[in-house]
Amino acid sequence: MPATGHVVFAILGDVHPDDPAARLDERVDTWRPDLVRSIGRVWPDRTAAEHAELADRLVAVARAGYAGRPADLRALDERRLAEPDWFQRPDMLGYAAYADRFGGTLAGVAEHTGHLRDLGVTYLHLMPLLTPRPAPNDGGYAVADYRSVRPDLGDVEDLRDLATTLRGEGISLCLDLVLNHVAREHAWAAAARAGDADKRAYFHIHPDRSVPDAFEATVPEVFPDFAPGSFTWDDEVDGWVWTTFHDYQWDLDWGNPDVVCEFAEIVCFLANLGVEVLRLDAIAFLWKRLGTSCQNQPEVHDLTRILRTVARIACPALLFKAEAIVGPADLPAYLGVGDNAGRVSDLAYHNSLMVQLWSMLASRDVRLAAVALQQLPQPPAITSWLTYARCHDDIGWAIDDTDAWRAGLEGAAHRRFLSDWYAGVFPGSWARGLVFQDNPATGDRRISGSLASLAGLESGDPGAVDRILLVHAVILGFGGLPVLWMGDEVGLLNDLGWADDPAHAGDNRWVHRPRMPWDGDRPVVPPGAEPVAAGVRHLLRTRAALPHLHAAHPTETWDPRDPGVLLVVRRAPEGPLLLAANVTDEERWVADDVLHWLGLHSPRLTDAITGARPELRDGAVRLAPYQCAWLYAARG
């Protein structure tokens, strides 16, 4: 059932059905005011005439993008406009992988679509595959050319063919669009180094340390071990270049309208290859403001809105996904708050849920998670959280000190505990992770490791399989678009040979990026992980049939009755669904008052996961150690 906020899109899809030019004009008329409004907020010191001129430039980019859009993708636009909730439905399932580690090449990925189809995958995120600089290149995030593909993977036509193949299987292709920076070898940076004044203005370049020092007083280091500081001296440009991540990644100046127009063209180019979702990488860092952390500034959201508006005109089937791994207080803005509600990204990572999942398992206590998750407002009804337990990156302990205090914890101490626990050095820990980027100055210690190894399968802990399935049940039952990281569906362990490749030897995140072991078109299941593979498939099938898990329905995190049981309620027209997760290794109970409040104290009470009536004692529902139940009142 489409969300109410999508009505305008559905109407536009029905205007002049046999006249594409008229439909394009309708979209321009609808969305151009959004461009002007957003431009005015990003550049308030410019005149109305300048705002209008930039809006005209961007509309021209959108028109050109639509003119070059293949007929089959224009048809996809119309279908998406008619079914605007397509990405919110409970049968949506995401999967993320490196193309070379999943299939070797783009053509190899296409050969393994049978596995994705059998899982029920409808969204495939392939990690950076546009041409990067030579190694080191931050795992592909130092892009040297947005319009070509890594030669070892194929070429642009192979990418187009893969997108077409996936679309034929009902799978939408997601690619990374790195926004904050380009490789030093990118044509723009090369021109700046060669003396091109226009391209030099694409970057933050300073002749001496006065401005960099002023910014560095408040800007935190992202990779203190790899790349201390945020500026790098470059002899060729005779200046200090802003380099947030690595010295070979040059931050772009998004205050320059030419940069915005360049990326608007890139968005249309990738969409016209058949890419249906763009992951906006490092989006939190786009806007620089003295005296701040230079993250999560308001202009970030208006810049996103500008690019999204161009896409709504030129290629409305395209979704934007915000890669904003930020604190809970800053997260909602990436799906839109206030005037931006529903007008920036369509998807955003629910990083807080991921962090709290691992926190609950280590502490065997849900009270911090309940406090933290309750702080997040409902996302706009036409957007969706993207839920996940692991991704390609490390786990940073984004736990708010105030949330920790409310739960009776000291934030820094709890973060230290989590790092120690998942590094396997805390007494009694079953986890086998690696510390990533230990920063003694800030106490920041992140963790690398596969889901199965972090949950205890590598150490042989008897509760590991149940913990792994609990984690999947929570991300699948929370609401939103769940995404599996490659190999988690079969319980792949840490890659113990992660450092054998010299290009990766200094980055232990490759420990959870193993190559997929194939036996024909089926992944090899590690010994002892057979129950993981079977259990995950069962959860995926069960989720797809539950209308309660449509992303437009609100999610409520309830105060816990038992500190070991997480309570999450999904409110749907079909009635409520209660996710109850026992994060301990002991038997626990869902209190009868919870069922009464939800109207679930009924003979029809069913656990969707088991398909059976749950065991009751004095009106309370029994949960086995590490059990997650999806409780609802079955019809009939």
Salt bridges, closest charged atoms under 4 A:
ASP25 OD1 - ARG63 NH2 3.02
GLU26 OE2 - HIS16 NE2 3.72
ASP34 OD1 - ARG37 NH1 3.02
ASP34 OD1 - ARG305 NH2 3.21
ASP34 OD2 - ARG343 NH1 2.82
ASP56 OD1 - ARG32 NH2 2.80
ASP72 OD2 - ARG167 NH2 2.84
ASP77 OD2 - ARG69 NE 2.78
GLU78 OE2 - ARG23 NE 3.06
GLU83 OE1 - ARG89 NH1 3.97
ASP85 OD1 - ARG89 NH2 2.94
ASP85 OD2 - HIS550 NE2 2.91
ASP100 OD2 - ARG150 NH2 3.40
ASP118 OD2 - ARG522 NH1 2.52
ASP138 OD1 - HIS246 NE2 3.65
ASP138 OD1 - ARG509 NH2 3.72
ASP152 OD2 - ARG150 NH2 2.66
GLU157 OE1 - ARG160 NE 3.28
GLU169 OE1 - ARG117 NH1 3.20
ASP176 OD2 - HIS125 NE2 2.95
ASP176 OD1 - ARG279 NH1 2.42
GLU185 OE1 - ARG133 NE 2.85
ASP213 OD1 - ARG209 NH2 2.76
GLU216 OE2 - ARG209 NH2 2.98
ASP234 OD2 - ARG184 NE 2.65
GLU236 OE2 - ARG184 NH2 2.87
GLU236 OE2 - ARG193 NH1 3.24
ASP251 OD2 - LYS288 NZ 2.72
ASP258 OD1 - ARG57 NH1 3.13
GLU265 OE1 - ARG147 NH2 3.83
GLU276 OE1 - ARG80 NH2 2.56
ASP281 OD1 - ARG279 NH1 2.92
GLU299 OE2 - ARG289 NH2 2.46
ASP302 OD1 - ARG41 NE 2.84
GLU323 OE2 - ARG279 NH2 3.66
ASP339 OD2 - ARG41 NH1 2.88
ASP339 OD2 - ARG305 NH1 2.80
ASP346 OD1 - ARG308 NH2 3.52
ASP346 OD1 - ARG312 NH2 2.63
ASP365 OD2 - ARG367 NH2 2.48
ASP393 OD2 - HIS392 NE2 3.89
ASP393 OD1 - ARG509 NH1 2.88
ASP394 OD2 - ARG446 NH1 3.62
ASP394 OD1 - ARG509 NH1 3.99
ASP401 OD1 - ARG415 NH1 2.93
ASP403 OD1 - ARG406 NH1 3.68
ASP420 OD1 - ARG445 NH2 2.91
ASP444 OD2 - ARG446 NE 3.17
ASP461 OD2 - ARG467 NH2 2.52
GLU489 OE2 - HIS115 NE2 2.78
ASP501 OD2 - HIS504 ND1 3.72
ASP507 OD2 - ARG509 NH2 2.79
ASP521 OD1 - HIS112 ND1 3.09
GLU556 OE2 - ARG571 NE 2.99
ASP562 OD1 - ARG588 NH1 2.61
ASP585 OD1 - ARG364 NH1 2.82
GLU586 OE1 - ARG588 NH2 3.28
GLU587 OE2 - ARG622 NE 2.59
ASP593 OD2 - ARG561 NH2 3.22
